[in-house]
Amino acid sequence: MKTFSKCLALLLAVAGAATITGCAKNTTNYKTATTANWNVRTSTSVEDNSFEFWQKNKEVATYSVTFKEGTNDSYGVSYNCSDATYSTAFYMLAEYDWATDTIEGYRTEESEKEPVYVYETSLKISGSYQVKPNGAVRAFDDELITKAYFRPAGKNLQPVYSYQKVKNTAPAALTGGIDSVYVRTDEEYKTYYNKRCSEATVEKYARQENGSDYVLKETKKIGLSSSYSNFDNSQLRAAARAFTLSGGSSRTFYVLTPQNGGSQSVTASVSGPVELGDNDAQIIAALNGAPENYIFFDGTVADKKENEKDRNIRYNAVSFSINQSLKGATPTVWYSTVENNDLNSTRCVMLKMTTPLAFGMGTLTYTLSSLGLETIE
């Protein structure tokens, strides 16, 4: 079974899921509520007031990468975590024109412009697979680049477009020789959504044999649910940032994963909130160094150490699982807790992400190391 993204798991989806091929007949509204938790005031009624800020400023976060080896006795994987880089960017385009910016068939006859959020991620990581205990070794050098366009929270963050460059090496079997225990992918995907968000068209591009350019290999149309919210897998971590993150709650929605050629039902389960502790020193340092647009600490002196700021930031952990018998890996993402919807000074930032690999290979963890704002020229 192909197990794309169980290795890096950044897409928060797994392969082999059942797909839906048309709009659901049941029109009951099970859509997940979304609010603009990246703003100081989260209400969708005031979301429009923040558009200019996000069109002029880009939130940029970087994360360190660590790996904990698993228990697979047949073969193992190691990562060069000290050289790995993972980053995210969040901002807004002032105008997405449905008459010109999408593919033919989804275009409007006349210009229809609207603002859309943009969420970008970039991962570069290398490593190797080895048959245990001292067998053959295969090195890899992976890269995952994603970009997603989606509508405001007031419009349920409906996806508009996504791009993914996937150069990935993932576990492929429980046991076997070195050439069968992993699968390599080197592809690009462009996904276009129609304006009603009832259908998407996925274009798959594969690397030419000479290793130079990507060429179009397949185009596929995918029907989307009319009863549940639809998200693109490359926007999912930004979408979950907009959920109402109350402990013990859960919500179900559909996620389109272009590598799987379909849309899967996914449930997000929320726990917490939990206060950051002594083991979260890197996160605390990153938040303490954030720009004045983010207020993570009250600035008072704690009793334990001189000049140590109060660790009064809590987080909610959100775990994602696909709704099928073979669920695969369950990634978990930490978001800073929204304590007050009218003074959301922490802006529900993604603090940490853990991604278990398939077949007991181990767990990758991404931990916030810096948070800043860049001016958009």
MOUR-V641754 format. One line per field, one symbol per residue. phi: phi as a letter, one per 40 degrees, with the letter a starting at -180 (. if undefined). psi: psi as a letter, one per 40 degrees, with the letter a starting at -180 (. if undefined). Layout:
phi: ???
psi: ???
This chain:
phi: .cbdgcccfccfabcgccbbbacccccdcbcccbbcccbcbcdccbddccdccccbbbcbbbbcbbbbccbcccabbbbcccbcbbabbbabccabbccbcbcchbcccbcbbacbcbbbbabbabiabacccbccbbcabbabbbabbaccccbgfdcbaabbbbbbbbdbacaicccbcabbbaabbbbbbcccfbabbbbbbbccccgcbcbcbabbcbcbcccbcbbcccbdcccccccccbdgcaababbcbcccgabbcbbbbbbgcbcdbccbdccccccccccccbbbbcgcccccbcgcccccbbbbcbbbbccacccgcbcbbcbccccaccacccffcccaabbcccfgchbcbbbdbaaabbccc
psi: hhfhedcdfeefiiieiiiieiiidhehhfihhhigeeidhehddeddeedddeeehhhhiihihihhiaehediiiiigddeihhiiihaihdhhheddeaihdeiidihhiiiiihhiihhhiiaiihhidfaiihiihihhhihhhiiidefffhidiihhhhgihiieidiiideeeihhhgiihhhhiidefeiihhhhhihideeciiihdihhhhiiiediihiideeddddddeihghheiiiiiihhhddefahihihhhhiaiihiadefddddddddeiieehhdieeihiddihehihgfhiihhhhhiigidgdaigihhhhhhhdhdeggeeffihdihhhiiiffeahhhhhhdihihhhh.
